[in-house]
Amino acid sequence: MSETIVQSTQIKLPEKKINSYQFLEPLTAISMLGIHSQRRLASCLPYLDTQITVYLENGSNTNQ
């Protein structure tokens, strides 16, 4: 896996693309997303600390 970003990490934001960012716990981040993104991210959370690739069909894990 790639390197973990911590709160002390310096991030340069492209001015025309992103105007802010936040470090949030996954469950808090889900509540800030649109309904479709919430479903997709929630389906992926159980696999966050694994080496498993998850395929989502219409926002749901097809292996469940």
C-alpha positions as MATLAB code, in Angstrom:
seq = 'MSETIVQSTQIKLPEKKINSYQFLEPLTAISMLGIHSQRRLASCLPYLDTQITVYLENGSNTNQ';
ca = [
       0.000    0.000    0.000;
       0.997    3.581   -0.359;
       2.257    5.840    2.370;
      -0.264    7.075    4.944;
      -1.062   10.781    4.985;
      -1.050   12.238    8.486;
      -2.327   15.583    9.688;
       1.182   17.064    9.642;
       1.585   16.261    5.924;
       1.947   19.319    3.710;
      -0.589   19.278    0.870;
      -0.513   21.770   -1.991;
      -3.997   22.249   -3.404;
      -4.553   23.124   -7.074;
      -6.325   26.478   -6.727;
      -8.860   25.849   -9.484;
      -9.716   22.293   -8.448;
      -9.893   22.123   -4.640;
     -10.536   24.937   -2.224;
     -10.258   22.979    1.046;
      -9.684   19.582    2.614;
     -10.221   17.903    5.984;
      -8.812   14.860    7.745;
     -11.815   12.884    8.979;
     -12.564    9.477   10.386;
     -14.190    7.335    7.667;
     -17.654    7.293    9.257;
     -17.617   11.080    9.642;
     -16.475   11.493    6.042;
     -19.341    9.318    4.782;
     -21.922   11.633    6.332;
     -20.508   14.570    4.353;
     -20.848   12.874    0.951;
     -23.752   12.672   -1.450;
     -26.071    9.679   -1.145;
     -24.463    7.668   -3.970;
     -20.929    8.258   -2.709;
     -22.041    7.366    0.829;
     -23.222    3.946   -0.329;
     -20.020    3.309   -2.297;
     -17.676    4.300    0.508;
     -19.670    2.415    3.145;
     -19.436   -0.742    0.996;
     -15.642   -0.408    0.921;
     -14.986    0.306    4.608;
     -14.824   -3.354    5.729;
     -11.915   -3.841    3.301;
      -9.962   -0.702    4.245;
      -7.241   -2.519    6.196;
      -7.001   -5.537    3.905;
      -5.228   -6.256    0.646;
      -8.570   -7.128   -0.982;
      -9.744   -5.327   -4.103;
     -13.487   -4.696   -4.002;
     -15.659   -4.497   -7.111;
     -18.816   -2.429   -6.698;
     -21.830   -2.928   -8.924;
     -24.201    0.045   -8.626;
     -22.489    1.071   -5.402;
     -22.734   -2.321   -3.695;
     -20.171   -5.071   -3.195;
     -21.147   -7.934   -5.504;
     -19.385  -10.524   -3.284;
     -21.651  -10.054   -0.262;
];
